[in-house]
Amino acid sequence: MAAGDLKTPAMADVDADAVPAAMAPVALAPVLTVEELAGLLRVERKTAYSAINAGEIPGVRRIRGAIRVHRDTVLAWLAEGQARVPRPRRKP
């Protein structure tokens, strides 16, 4: 195996067309939709919405009716061990 080859020995013999699309690596945009977040976390879309509404996902912004999530914030959160996200205090 060449030094620049990123395939693991187990994946060297796997036909790339045989790998399901859900398992293929995907380049993610810096800002994710809820569907993309669900794919990243490997959970159902409904679960992602529930976690967002419970304040469990960092980097979430609501823009009118749309929810967007900052990719790097989520990746850092996952790397740090998924600590609970502090909820911003609401003004009365």
PDB file of N, CA, C and O in Angstrom:
ATOM      1  N   MET A   1       0.849  -1.169   0.000  1.00  0.00           N
ATOM      2  CA  MET A   1       0.000   0.000   0.000  1.00  0.00           C
ATOM      3  C   MET A   1       0.899   1.237   0.000  1.00  0.00           C
ATOM      4  O   MET A   1       1.842   1.307   0.788  1.00  0.00           O
ATOM      5  N   ALA A   2       0.627   2.199  -0.857  1.00  0.00           N
ATOM      6  CA  ALA A   2       1.433   3.411  -0.963  1.00  0.00           C
ATOM      7  C   ALA A   2       1.188   4.310   0.236  1.00  0.00           C
ATOM      8  O   ALA A   2       0.131   4.247   0.863  1.00  0.00           O
ATOM      9  N   ALA A   3       2.170   5.151   0.556  1.00  0.00           N
ATOM     10  CA  ALA A   3       2.062   6.044   1.717  1.00  0.00           C
ATOM     11  C   ALA A   3       0.885   6.999   1.597  1.00  0.00           C
ATOM     12  O   ALA A   3       0.282   7.353   2.610  1.00  0.00           O
ATOM     13  N   GLY A   4       0.541   7.425   0.382  1.00  0.00           N
ATOM     14  CA  GLY A   4      -0.555   8.373   0.192  1.00  0.00           C
ATOM     15  C   GLY A   4      -1.924   7.711   0.100  1.00  0.00           C
ATOM     16  O   GLY A   4      -2.941   8.399   0.017  1.00  0.00           O
ATOM     17  N   ASP A   5      -1.956   6.365   0.114  1.00  0.00           N
ATOM     18  CA  ASP A   5      -3.229   5.647  -0.008  1.00  0.00           C
ATOM     19  C   ASP A   5      -3.953   5.668   1.327  1.00  0.00           C
ATOM     20  O   ASP A   5      -3.420   5.185   2.326  1.00  0.00           O
ATOM     21  N   LEU A   6      -5.162   6.220   1.359  1.00  0.00           N
ATOM     22  CA  LEU A   6      -5.905   6.349   2.602  1.00  0.00           C
ATOM     23  C   LEU A   6      -6.805   5.162   2.898  1.00  0.00           C
ATOM     24  O   LEU A   6      -7.430   5.116   3.958  1.00  0.00           O
ATOM     25  N   LYS A   7      -6.884   4.199   1.984  1.00  0.00           N
ATOM     26  CA  LYS A   7      -7.743   3.046   2.222  1.00  0.00           C
ATOM     27  C   LYS A   7      -7.126   2.148   3.290  1.00  0.00           C
ATOM     28  O   LYS A   7      -5.912   1.944   3.319  1.00  0.00           O
ATOM     29  N   THR A   8      -7.965   1.621   4.154  1.00  0.00           N
ATOM     30  CA  THR A   8      -7.484   0.646   5.121  1.00  0.00           C
ATOM     31  C   THR A   8      -7.350  -0.690   4.405  1.00  0.00           C
ATOM     32  O   THR A   8      -7.979  -0.893   3.366  1.00  0.00           O
ATOM     33  N   PRO A   9      -6.550  -1.598   4.932  1.00  0.00           N
ATOM     34  CA  PRO A   9      -6.418  -2.888   4.259  1.00  0.00           C
ATOM     35  C   PRO A   9      -7.749  -3.590   4.064  1.00  0.00           C
ATOM     36  O   PRO A   9      -7.948  -4.251   3.046  1.00  0.00           O
ATOM     37  N   ALA A  10      -8.667  -3.462   5.016  1.00  0.00           N
ATOM     38  CA  ALA A  10      -9.968  -4.116   4.895  1.00  0.00           C
ATOM     39  C   ALA A  10     -10.803  -3.503   3.776  1.00  0.00           C
ATOM     40  O   ALA A  10     -11.605  -4.198   3.153  1.00  0.00           O
ATOM     41  N   MET A  11     -10.620  -2.194   3.513  1.00  0.00           N
ATOM     42  CA  MET A  11     -11.396  -1.520   2.489  1.00  0.00           C
ATOM     43  C   MET A  11     -10.730  -1.601   1.112  1.00  0.00           C
ATOM     44  O   MET A  11     -11.351  -1.231   0.115  1.00  0.00           O
ATOM     45  N   ALA A  12      -9.493  -2.070   1.035  1.00  0.00           N
ATOM     46  CA  ALA A  12      -8.763  -2.089  -0.228  1.00  0.00           C
ATOM     47  C   ALA A  12      -9.462  -2.952  -1.272  1.00  0.00           C
ATOM     48  O   ALA A  12      -9.399  -2.655  -2.465  1.00  0.00           O
ATOM     49  N   ASP A  13     -10.129  -4.018  -0.832  1.00  0.00           N
ATOM     50  CA  ASP A  13     -10.762  -4.943  -1.764  1.00  0.00           C
ATOM     51  C   ASP A  13     -12.240  -4.637  -1.990  1.00  0.00           C
ATOM     52  O   ASP A  13     -12.901  -5.362  -2.733  1.00  0.00           O
ATOM     53  N   VAL A  14     -12.777  -3.585  -1.372  1.00  0.00           N
ATOM     54  CA  VAL A  14     -14.192  -3.264  -1.488  1.00  0.00           C
ATOM     55  C   VAL A  14     -14.422  -2.397  -2.719  1.00  0.00           C
ATOM     56  O   VAL A  14     -13.733  -1.398  -2.924  1.00  0.00           O
ATOM     57  N   ASP A  15     -15.383  -2.783  -3.525  1.00  0.00           N
ATOM     58  CA  ASP A  15     -15.752  -2.000  -4.700  1.00  0.00           C
ATOM     59  C   ASP A  15     -16.468  -0.739  -4.234  1.00  0.00           C
ATOM     60  O   ASP A  15     -17.447  -0.818  -3.491  1.00  0.00           O
ATOM     61  N   ALA A  16     -15.985   0.420  -4.665  1.00  0.00           N
ATOM     62  CA  ALA A  16     -16.571   1.696  -4.230  1.00  0.00           C
ATOM     63  C   ALA A  16     -18.045   1.795  -4.586  1.00  0.00           C
ATOM     64  O   ALA A  16     -18.806   2.443  -3.868  1.00  0.00           O
ATOM     65  N   ASP A  17     -18.468   1.162  -5.686  1.00  0.00           N
ATOM     66  CA  ASP A  17     -19.879   1.204  -6.082  1.00  0.00           C
ATOM     67  C   ASP A  17     -20.750   0.343  -5.175  1.00  0.00           C
ATOM     68  O   ASP A  17     -21.969   0.511  -5.146  1.00  0.00           O
ATOM     69  N   ALA A  18     -20.136  -0.577  -4.436  1.00  0.00           N
ATOM     70  CA  ALA A  18     -20.889  -1.462  -3.557  1.00  0.00           C
ATOM     71  C   ALA A  18     -21.164  -0.840  -2.198  1.00  0.00           C
ATOM     72  O   ALA A  18     -21.983  -1.354  -1.437  1.00  0.00           O
ATOM     73  N   VAL A  19     -20.484   0.266  -1.882  1.00  0.00           N
ATOM     74  CA  VAL A  19     -20.666   0.926  -0.588  1.00  0.00           C
ATOM     75  C   VAL A  19     -21.947   1.738  -0.637  1.00  0.00           C
ATOM     76  O   VAL A  19     -22.115   2.555  -1.543  1.00  0.00           O
ATOM     77  N   PRO A  20     -22.870   1.536   0.323  1.00  0.00           N
ATOM     78  CA  PRO A  20     -24.114   2.312   0.330  1.00  0.00           C
ATOM     79  C   PRO A  20     -23.832   3.805   0.417  1.00  0.00           C
ATOM     80  O   PRO A  20     -22.863   4.226   1.048  1.00  0.00           O
ATOM     81  N   ALA A  21     -24.683   4.599  -0.220  1.00  0.00           N
ATOM     82  CA  ALA A  21     -24.501   6.055  -0.228  1.00  0.00           C
ATOM     83  C   ALA A  21     -24.482   6.625   1.182  1.00  0.00           C
ATOM     84  O   ALA A  21     -23.783   7.606   1.441  1.00  0.00           O
ATOM     85  N   ALA A  22     -25.235   6.029   2.096  1.00  0.00           N
ATOM     86  CA  ALA A  22     -25.297   6.528   3.472  1.00  0.00           C
ATOM     87  C   ALA A  22     -23.957   6.371   4.186  1.00  0.00           C
ATOM     88  O   ALA A  22     -23.686   7.082   5.154  1.00  0.00           O
ATOM     89  N   MET A  23     -23.113   5.443   3.717  1.00  0.00           N
ATOM     90  CA  MET A  23     -21.825   5.213   4.369  1.00  0.00           C
ATOM     91  C   MET A  23     -20.684   5.932   3.670  1.00  0.00           C
ATOM     92  O   MET A  23     -19.578   5.996   4.205  1.00  0.00           O
ATOM     93  N   ALA A  24     -20.931   6.471   2.489  1.00  0.00           N
ATOM     94  CA  ALA A  24     -19.882   7.141   1.747  1.00  0.00           C
ATOM     95  C   ALA A  24     -19.526   8.460   2.414  1.00  0.00           C
ATOM     96  O   ALA A  24     -20.413   9.165   2.894  1.00  0.00           O
ATOM     97  N   PRO A  25     -18.228   8.809   2.454  1.00  0.00           N
ATOM     98  CA  PRO A  25     -17.850  10.080   3.057  1.00  0.00           C
ATOM     99  C   PRO A  25     -18.401  11.243   2.236  1.00  0.00           C
ATOM    100  O   PRO A  25     -18.379  11.215   1.006  1.00  0.00           O
ATOM    101  N   VAL A  26     -18.893  12.255   2.929  1.00  0.00           N
ATOM    102  CA  VAL A  26     -19.485  13.409   2.268  1.00  0.00           C
ATOM    103  C   VAL A  26     -18.830  14.662   2.821  1.00  0.00           C
ATOM    104  O   VAL A  26     -18.641  14.791   4.030  1.00  0.00           O
ATOM    105  N   ALA A  27     -18.488  15.577   1.939  1.00  0.00           N
ATOM    106  CA  ALA A  27     -17.950  16.859   2.389  1.00  0.00           C
ATOM    107  C   ALA A  27     -19.126  17.701   2.866  1.00  0.00           C
ATOM    108  O   ALA A  27     -20.073  17.937   2.114  1.00  0.00           O
ATOM    109  N   LEU A  28     -19.066  18.150   4.102  1.00  0.00           N
ATOM    110  CA  LEU A  28     -20.164  18.919   4.670  1.00  0.00           C
ATOM    111  C   LEU A  28     -19.903  20.408   4.532  1.00  0.00           C
ATOM    112  O   LEU A  28     -18.770  20.871   4.670  1.00  0.00           O
ATOM    113  N   ALA A  29     -20.957  21.144   4.261  1.00  0.00           N
ATOM    114  CA  ALA A  29     -20.878  22.599   4.193  1.00  0.00           C
ATOM    115  C   ALA A  29     -20.631  23.145   5.596  1.00  0.00           C
ATOM    116  O   ALA A  29     -20.892  22.445   6.575  1.00  0.00           O
ATOM    117  N   PRO A  30     -20.132  24.384   5.720  1.00  0.00           N
ATOM    118  CA  PRO A  30     -19.888  24.960   7.047  1.00  0.00           C
ATOM    119  C   PRO A  30     -21.163  25.161   7.861  1.00  0.00           C
ATOM    120  O   PRO A  30     -21.123  25.200   9.090  1.00  0.00           O
ATOM    121  N   VAL A  31     -22.284  25.289   7.173  1.00  0.00           N
ATOM    122  CA  VAL A  31     -23.576  25.450   7.852  1.00  0.00           C
ATOM    123  C   VAL A  31     -24.459  24.296   7.405  1.00  0.00           C
ATOM    124  O   VAL A  31     -24.659  24.078   6.210  1.00  0.00           O
ATOM    125  N   LEU A  32     -24.985  23.557   8.381  1.00  0.00           N
ATOM    126  CA  LEU A  32     -25.762  22.353   8.094  1.00  0.00           C
ATOM    127  C   LEU A  32     -27.254  22.576   8.243  1.00  0.00           C
ATOM    128  O   LEU A  32     -27.696  23.400   9.044  1.00  0.00           O
ATOM    129  N   THR A  33     -28.022  21.835   7.467  1.00  0.00           N
ATOM    130  CA  THR A  33     -29.463  21.757   7.683  1.00  0.00           C
ATOM    131  C   THR A  33     -29.705  20.694   8.752  1.00  0.00           C
ATOM    132  O   THR A  33     -28.777  19.979   9.133  1.00  0.00           O
ATOM    133  N   VAL A  34     -30.920  20.585   9.231  1.00  0.00           N
ATOM    134  CA  VAL A  34     -31.239  19.562  10.228  1.00  0.00           C
ATOM    135  C   VAL A  34     -31.046  18.173   9.627  1.00  0.00           C
ATOM    136  O   VAL A  34     -30.584  17.262  10.315  1.00  0.00           O
ATOM    137  N   GLU A  35     -31.387  18.003   8.371  1.00  0.00           N
ATOM    138  CA  GLU A  35     -31.212  16.714   7.715  1.00  0.00           C
ATOM    139  C   GLU A  35     -29.733  16.326   7.658  1.00  0.00           C
ATOM    140  O   GLU A  35     -29.384  15.171   7.905  1.00  0.00           O
ATOM    141  N   GLU A  36     -28.862  17.290   7.332  1.00  0.00           N
ATOM    142  CA  GLU A  36     -27.427  17.021   7.289  1.00  0.00           C
ATOM    143  C   GLU A  36     -26.879  16.731   8.685  1.00  0.00           C
ATOM    144  O   GLU A  36     -26.025  15.861   8.854  1.00  0.00           O
ATOM    145  N   LEU A  37     -27.375  17.464   9.683  1.00  0.00           N
ATOM    146  CA  LEU A  37     -26.976  17.214  11.066  1.00  0.00           C
ATOM    147  C   LEU A  37     -27.362  15.799  11.484  1.00  0.00           C
ATOM    148  O   LEU A  37     -26.565  15.088  12.097  1.00  0.00           O
ATOM    149  N   ALA A  38     -28.578  15.397  11.152  1.00  0.00           N
ATOM    150  CA  ALA A  38     -29.039  14.046  11.484  1.00  0.00           C
ATOM    151  C   ALA A  38     -28.132  13.001  10.842  1.00  0.00           C
ATOM    152  O   ALA A  38     -27.794  12.000  11.472  1.00  0.00           O
ATOM    153  N   GLY A  39     -27.742  13.229   9.600  1.00  0.00           N
ATOM    154  CA  GLY A  39     -26.831  12.305   8.928  1.00  0.00           C
ATOM    155  C   GLY A  39     -25.472  12.255   9.595  1.00  0.00           C
ATOM    156  O   GLY A  39     -24.890  11.182   9.753  1.00  0.00           O
ATOM    157  N   LEU A  40     -24.968  13.411   9.987  1.00  0.00           N
ATOM    158  CA  LEU A  40     -23.676  13.484  10.674  1.00  0.00           C
ATOM    159  C   LEU A  40     -23.713  12.724  11.998  1.00  0.00           C
ATOM    160  O   LEU A  40     -22.776  12.002  12.337  1.00  0.00           O
ATOM    161  N   LEU A  41     -24.803  12.895  12.738  1.00  0.00           N
ATOM    162  CA  LEU A  41     -24.945  12.242  14.041  1.00  0.00           C
ATOM    163  C   LEU A  41     -25.459  10.807  13.929  1.00  0.00           C
ATOM    164  O   LEU A  41     -25.484  10.066  14.912  1.00  0.00           O
ATOM    165  N   ARG A  42     -25.862  10.433  12.736  1.00  0.00           N
ATOM    166  CA  ARG A  42     -26.440   9.105  12.469  1.00  0.00           C
ATOM    167  C   ARG A  42     -27.660   8.830  13.340  1.00  0.00           C
ATOM    168  O   ARG A  42     -27.782   7.785  13.979  1.00  0.00           O
ATOM    169  N   VAL A  43     -28.557   9.813  13.338  1.00  0.00           N
ATOM    170  CA  VAL A  43     -29.838   9.677  14.030  1.00  0.00           C
ATOM    171  C   VAL A  43     -30.950  10.043  13.060  1.00  0.00           C
ATOM    172  O   VAL A  43     -30.696  10.600  11.992  1.00  0.00           O
ATOM    173  N   GLU A  44     -32.162   9.733  13.432  1.00  0.00           N
ATOM    174  CA  GLU A  44     -33.313  10.112  12.616  1.00  0.00           C
ATOM    175  C   GLU A  44     -33.486  11.629  12.651  1.00  0.00           C
ATOM    176  O   GLU A  44     -33.079  12.281  13.613  1.00  0.00           O
ATOM    177  N   ARG A  45     -34.081  12.182  11.619  1.00  0.00           N
ATOM    178  CA  ARG A  45     -34.323  13.622  11.545  1.00  0.00           C
ATOM    179  C   ARG A  45     -35.177  14.088  12.717  1.00  0.00           C
ATOM    180  O   ARG A  45     -34.944  15.162  13.271  1.00  0.00           O
ATOM    181  N   LYS A  46     -36.151  13.294  13.088  1.00  0.00           N
ATOM    182  CA  LYS A  46     -37.032  13.627  14.220  1.00  0.00           C
ATOM    183  C   LYS A  46     -36.232  13.726  15.520  1.00  0.00           C
ATOM    184  O   LYS A  46     -36.501  14.593  16.351  1.00  0.00           O
ATOM    185  N   THR A  47     -35.255  12.845  15.696  1.00  0.00           N
ATOM    186  CA  THR A  47     -34.392  12.863  16.879  1.00  0.00           C
ATOM    187  C   THR A  47     -33.540  14.127  16.893  1.00  0.00           C
ATOM    188  O   THR A  47     -33.340  14.733  17.945  1.00  0.00           O
ATOM    189  N   ALA A  48     -33.039  14.522  15.732  1.00  0.00           N
ATOM    190  CA  ALA A  48     -32.239  15.747  15.638  1.00  0.00           C
ATOM    191  C   ALA A  48     -33.088  16.965  16.022  1.00  0.00           C
ATOM    192  O   ALA A  48     -32.630  17.829  16.770  1.00  0.00           O
ATOM    193  N   TYR A  49     -34.320  17.032  15.511  1.00  0.00           N
ATOM    194  CA  TYR A  49     -35.206  18.139  15.874  1.00  0.00           C
ATOM    195  C   TYR A  49     -35.479  18.154  17.382  1.00  0.00           C
ATOM    196  O   TYR A  49     -35.477  19.220  17.997  1.00  0.00           O
ATOM    197  N   SER A  50     -35.709  17.004  17.968  1.00  0.00           N
ATOM    198  CA  SER A  50     -35.963  16.925  19.411  1.00  0.00           C
ATOM    199  C   SER A  50     -34.757  17.407  20.213  1.00  0.00           C
ATOM    200  O   SER A  50     -34.911  18.143  21.188  1.00  0.00           O
ATOM    201  N   ALA A  51     -33.570  16.998  19.807  1.00  0.00           N
ATOM    202  CA  ALA A  51     -32.349  17.410  20.502  1.00  0.00           C
ATOM    203  C   ALA A  51     -32.125  18.914  20.365  1.00  0.00           C
ATOM    204  O   ALA A  51     -31.689  19.568  21.312  1.00  0.00           O
ATOM    205  N   ILE A  52     -32.421  19.457  19.194  1.00  0.00           N
ATOM    206  CA  ILE A  52     -32.294  20.907  18.984  1.00  0.00           C
ATOM    207  C   ILE A  52     -33.267  21.649  19.882  1.00  0.00           C
ATOM    208  O   ILE A  52     -32.886  22.612  20.547  1.00  0.00           O
ATOM    209  N   ASN A  53     -34.512  21.213  19.909  1.00  0.00           N
ATOM    210  CA  ASN A  53     -35.537  21.877  20.723  1.00  0.00           C
ATOM    211  C   ASN A  53     -35.260  21.760  22.219  1.00  0.00           C
ATOM    212  O   ASN A  53     -35.672  22.619  22.998  1.00  0.00           O
ATOM    213  N   ALA A  54     -34.562  20.698  22.622  1.00  0.00           N
ATOM    214  CA  ALA A  54     -34.202  20.513  24.029  1.00  0.00           C
ATOM    215  C   ALA A  54     -32.931  21.280  24.388  1.00  0.00           C
ATOM    216  O   ALA A  54     -32.528  21.298  25.551  1.00  0.00           O
ATOM    217  N   GLY A  55     -32.296  21.915  23.398  1.00  0.00           N
ATOM    218  CA  GLY A  55     -31.074  22.671  23.661  1.00  0.00           C
ATOM    219  C   GLY A  55     -29.838  21.804  23.805  1.00  0.00           C
ATOM    220  O   GLY A  55     -28.856  22.222  24.419  1.00  0.00           O
ATOM    221  N   GLU A  56     -29.871  20.610  23.251  1.00  0.00           N
ATOM    222  CA  GLU A  56     -28.767  19.672  23.409  1.00  0.00           C
ATOM    223  C   GLU A  56     -27.696  19.796  22.324  1.00  0.00           C
ATOM    224  O   GLU A  56     -26.617  19.217  22.458  1.00  0.00           O
ATOM    225  N   ILE A  57     -27.973  20.532  21.268  1.00  0.00           N
ATOM    226  CA  ILE A  57     -27.040  20.664  20.152  1.00  0.00           C
ATOM    227  C   ILE A  57     -26.490  22.087  20.130  1.00  0.00           C
ATOM    228  O   ILE A  57     -27.266  23.042  20.098  1.00  0.00           O
ATOM    229  N   PRO A  58     -25.169  22.249  20.146  1.00  0.00           N
ATOM    230  CA  PRO A  58     -24.598  23.602  20.100  1.00  0.00           C
ATOM    231  C   PRO A  58     -24.552  24.134  18.670  1.00  0.00           C
ATOM    232  O   PRO A  58     -24.644  23.373  17.707  1.00  0.00           O
ATOM    233  N   GLY A  59     -24.410  25.436  18.552  1.00  0.00           N
ATOM    234  CA  GLY A  59     -24.234  26.056  17.240  1.00  0.00           C
ATOM    235  C   GLY A  59     -25.495  26.194  16.424  1.00  0.00           C
ATOM    236  O   GLY A  59     -25.427  26.389  15.211  1.00  0.00           O
ATOM    237  N   VAL A  60     -26.652  26.095  17.067  1.00  0.00           N
ATOM    238  CA  VAL A  60     -27.930  26.165  16.353  1.00  0.00           C
ATOM    239  C   VAL A  60     -28.380  27.608  16.233  1.00  0.00           C
ATOM    240  O   VAL A  60     -28.319  28.375  17.194  1.00  0.00           O
ATOM    241  N   ARG A  61     -28.833  27.971  15.037  1.00  0.00           N
ATOM    242  CA  ARG A  61     -29.405  29.287  14.799  1.00  0.00           C
ATOM    243  C   ARG A  61     -30.721  29.110  14.067  1.00  0.00           C
ATOM    244  O   ARG A  61     -30.835  28.304  13.144  1.00  0.00           O
ATOM    245  N   ARG A  62     -31.698  29.868  14.489  1.00  0.00           N
ATOM    246  CA  ARG A  62     -33.000  29.861  13.813  1.00  0.00           C
ATOM    247  C   ARG A  62     -33.090  31.126  12.976  1.00  0.00           C
ATOM    248  O   ARG A  62     -32.928  32.234  13.487  1.00  0.00           O
ATOM    249  N   ILE A  63     -33.344  30.955  11.709  1.00  0.00           N
ATOM    250  CA  ILE A  63     -33.465  32.079  10.788  1.00  0.00           C
ATOM    251  C   ILE A  63     -34.872  32.012  10.205  1.00  0.00           C
ATOM    252  O   ILE A  63     -35.171  31.214   9.317  1.00  0.00           O
ATOM    253  N   ARG A  64     -35.712  32.874  10.737  1.00  0.00           N
ATOM    254  CA  ARG A  64     -37.158  32.828  10.430  1.00  0.00           C
ATOM    255  C   ARG A  64     -37.642  31.416  10.691  1.00  0.00           C
ATOM    256  O   ARG A  64     -37.612  30.979  11.842  1.00  0.00           O
ATOM    257  N   GLY A  65     -38.082  30.690   9.699  1.00  0.00           N
ATOM    258  CA  GLY A  65     -38.573  29.329   9.932  1.00  0.00           C
ATOM    259  C   GLY A  65     -37.527  28.250   9.757  1.00  0.00           C
ATOM    260  O   GLY A  65     -37.809  27.074   9.983  1.00  0.00           O
ATOM    261  N   ALA A  66     -36.319  28.629   9.357  1.00  0.00           N
ATOM    262  CA  ALA A  66     -35.272  27.649   9.068  1.00  0.00           C
ATOM    263  C   ALA A  66     -34.329  27.485  10.253  1.00  0.00           C
ATOM    264  O   ALA A  66     -34.043  28.437  10.979  1.00  0.00           O
ATOM    265  N   ILE A  67     -33.856  26.263  10.430  1.00  0.00           N
ATOM    266  CA  ILE A  67     -32.864  25.969  11.468  1.00  0.00           C
ATOM    267  C   ILE A  67     -31.566  25.630  10.753  1.00  0.00           C
ATOM    268  O   ILE A  67     -31.543  24.803   9.842  1.00  0.00           O
ATOM    269  N   ARG A  68     -30.480  26.281  11.176  1.00  0.00           N
ATOM    270  CA  ARG A  68     -29.163  25.994  10.626  1.00  0.00           C
ATOM    271  C   ARG A  68     -28.208  25.735  11.782  1.00  0.00           C
ATOM    272  O   ARG A  68     -28.354  26.298  12.866  1.00  0.00           O
ATOM    273  N   VAL A  69     -27.223  24.866  11.529  1.00  0.00           N
ATOM    274  CA  VAL A  69     -26.294  24.453  12.578  1.00  0.00           C
ATOM    275  C   VAL A  69     -24.860  24.640  12.076  1.00  0.00           C
ATOM    276  O   VAL A  69     -24.525  24.226  10.966  1.00  0.00           O
ATOM    277  N   HIS A  70     -24.022  25.264  12.901  1.00  0.00           N
ATOM    278  CA  HIS A  70     -22.625  25.485  12.544  1.00  0.00           C
ATOM    279  C   HIS A  70     -21.863  24.170  12.684  1.00  0.00           C
ATOM    280  O   HIS A  70     -21.738  23.623  13.780  1.00  0.00           O
ATOM    281  N   ARG A  71     -21.364  23.681  11.571  1.00  0.00           N
ATOM    282  CA  ARG A  71     -20.710  22.372  11.506  1.00  0.00           C
ATOM    283  C   ARG A  71     -19.536  22.251  12.475  1.00  0.00           C
ATOM    284  O   ARG A  71     -19.454  21.276  13.223  1.00  0.00           O
ATOM    285  N   ASP A  72     -18.627  23.229  12.473  1.00  0.00           N
ATOM    286  CA  ASP A  72     -17.427  23.127  13.307  1.00  0.00           C
ATOM    287  C   ASP A  72     -17.761  23.122  14.792  1.00  0.00           C
ATOM    288  O   ASP A  72     -17.066  22.479  15.580  1.00  0.00           O
ATOM    289  N   THR A  73     -18.814  23.829  15.184  1.00  0.00           N
ATOM    290  CA  THR A  73     -19.237  23.831  16.586  1.00  0.00           C
ATOM    291  C   THR A  73     -19.719  22.446  16.991  1.00  0.00           C
ATOM    292  O   THR A  73     -19.402  21.968  18.080  1.00  0.00           O
ATOM    293  N   VAL A  74     -20.482  21.805  16.121  1.00  0.00           N
ATOM    294  CA  VAL A  74     -20.981  20.450  16.414  1.00  0.00           C
ATOM    295  C   VAL A  74     -19.822  19.457  16.465  1.00  0.00           C
ATOM    296  O   VAL A  74     -19.777  18.603  17.350  1.00  0.00           O
ATOM    297  N   LEU A  75     -18.889  19.563  15.527  1.00  0.00           N
ATOM    298  CA  LEU A  75     -17.746  18.640  15.519  1.00  0.00           C
ATOM    299  C   LEU A  75     -16.877  18.815  16.765  1.00  0.00           C
ATOM    300  O   LEU A  75     -16.391  17.830  17.322  1.00  0.00           O
ATOM    301  N   ALA A  76     -16.678  20.055  17.205  1.00  0.00           N
ATOM    302  CA  ALA A  76     -15.914  20.309  18.431  1.00  0.00           C
ATOM    303  C   ALA A  76     -16.650  19.741  19.641  1.00  0.00           C
ATOM    304  O   ALA A  76     -16.031  19.161  20.533  1.00  0.00           O
ATOM    305  N   TRP A  77     -17.968  19.909  19.670  1.00  0.00           N
ATOM    306  CA  TRP A  77     -18.801  19.380  20.755  1.00  0.00           C
ATOM    307  C   TRP A  77     -18.687  17.861  20.826  1.00  0.00           C
ATOM    308  O   TRP A  77     -18.569  17.294  21.913  1.00  0.00           O
ATOM    309  N   LEU A  78     -18.721  17.208  19.678  1.00  0.00           N
ATOM    310  CA  LEU A  78     -18.583  15.750  19.653  1.00  0.00           C
ATOM    311  C   LEU A  78     -17.199  15.325  20.144  1.00  0.00           C
ATOM    312  O   LEU A  78     -17.072  14.349  20.882  1.00  0.00           O
ATOM    313  N   ALA A  79     -16.167  16.058  19.733  1.00  0.00           N
ATOM    314  CA  ALA A  79     -14.799  15.732  20.141  1.00  0.00           C
ATOM    315  C   ALA A  79     -14.582  15.940  21.639  1.00  0.00           C
ATOM    316  O   ALA A  79     -13.772  15.247  22.255  1.00  0.00           O
ATOM    317  N   GLU A  80     -15.302  16.887  22.217  1.00  0.00           N
ATOM    318  CA  GLU A  80     -15.146  17.192  23.650  1.00  0.00           C
ATOM    319  C   GLU A  80     -15.957  16.269  24.543  1.00  0.00           C
ATOM    320  O   GLU A  80     -15.840  16.347  25.766  1.00  0.00           O
ATOM    321  N   GLY A  81     -16.756  15.421  23.982  1.00  0.00           N
ATOM    322  CA  GLY A  81     -17.497  14.464  24.787  1.00  0.00           C
ATOM    323  C   GLY A  81     -18.958  14.812  25.012  1.00  0.00           C
ATOM    324  O   GLY A  81     -19.580  14.272  25.927  1.00  0.00           O
ATOM    325  N   GLN A  82     -19.516  15.691  24.211  1.00  0.00           N
ATOM    326  CA  GLN A  82     -20.943  15.977  24.225  1.00  0.00           C
ATOM    327  C   GLN A  82     -21.457  16.517  25.552  1.00  0.00           C
ATOM    328  O   GLN A  82     -22.483  16.062  26.056  1.00  0.00           O
ATOM    329  N   ALA A  83     -20.760  17.467  26.107  1.00  0.00           N
ATOM    330  CA  ALA A  83     -21.243  18.110  27.332  1.00  0.00           C
ATOM    331  C   ALA A  83     -22.564  18.817  27.048  1.00  0.00           C
ATOM    332  O   ALA A  83     -22.818  19.244  25.922  1.00  0.00           O
ATOM    333  N   ARG A  84     -23.382  18.935  28.049  1.00  0.00           N
ATOM    334  CA  ARG A  84     -24.678  19.608  27.894  1.00  0.00           C
ATOM    335  C   ARG A  84     -24.446  21.053  27.469  1.00  0.00           C
ATOM    336  O   ARG A  84     -23.556  21.725  27.991  1.00  0.00           O
ATOM    337  N   VAL A  85     -25.231  21.518  26.538  1.00  0.00           N
ATOM    338  CA  VAL A  85     -25.103  22.863  26.012  1.00  0.00           C
ATOM    339  C   VAL A  85     -25.868  23.820  26.898  1.00  0.00           C
ATOM    340  O   VAL A  85     -27.058  23.617  27.141  1.00  0.00           O
ATOM    341  N   PRO A  86     -25.203  24.875  27.394  1.00  0.00           N
ATOM    342  CA  PRO A  86     -25.927  25.832  28.235  1.00  0.00           C
ATOM    343  C   PRO A  86     -26.942  26.592  27.383  1.00  0.00           C
ATOM    344  O   PRO A  86     -26.632  27.051  26.283  1.00  0.00           O
ATOM    345  N   ARG A  87     -28.144  26.713  27.906  1.00  0.00           N
ATOM    346  CA  ARG A  87     -29.192  27.438  27.192  1.00  0.00           C
ATOM    347  C   ARG A  87     -29.070  28.922  27.504  1.00  0.00           C
ATOM    348  O   ARG A  87     -28.865  29.298  28.658  1.00  0.00           O
ATOM    349  N   PRO A  88     -29.194  29.765  26.489  1.00  0.00           N
ATOM    350  CA  PRO A  88     -29.140  31.205  26.751  1.00  0.00           C
ATOM    351  C   PRO A  88     -30.356  31.624  27.576  1.00  0.00           C
ATOM    352  O   PRO A  88     -31.457  31.100  27.402  1.00  0.00           O
ATOM    353  N   ARG A  89     -30.136  32.560  28.460  1.00  0.00           N
ATOM    354  CA  ARG A  89     -31.247  33.043  29.276  1.00  0.00           C
ATOM    355  C   ARG A  89     -32.137  33.928  28.429  1.00  0.00           C
ATOM    356  O   ARG A  89     -31.666  34.759  27.652  1.00  0.00           O
ATOM    357  N   ARG A  90     -33.417  33.733  28.593  1.00  0.00           N
ATOM    358  CA  ARG A  90     -34.382  34.540  27.850  1.00  0.00           C
ATOM    359  C   ARG A  90     -34.757  35.763  28.667  1.00  0.00           C
ATOM    360  O   ARG A  90     -34.905  35.702  29.887  1.00  0.00           O
ATOM    361  N   LYS A  91     -34.904  36.852  27.972  1.00  0.00           N
ATOM    362  CA  LYS A  91     -35.327  38.067  28.658  1.00  0.00           C
ATOM    363  C   LYS A  91     -36.825  38.002  28.940  1.00  0.00           C
ATOM    364  O   LYS A  91     -37.603  37.573  28.089  1.00  0.00           O
ATOM    365  N   PRO A  92     -37.229  38.434  30.149  1.00  0.00           N
ATOM    366  CA  PRO A  92     -38.670  38.345  30.484  1.00  0.00           C
ATOM    367  C   PRO A  92     -39.510  39.297  29.668  1.00  0.00           C
ATOM    368  O   PRO A  92     -40.729  39.341  29.832  1.00  0.00           O
TER     369      PRO A  92
END
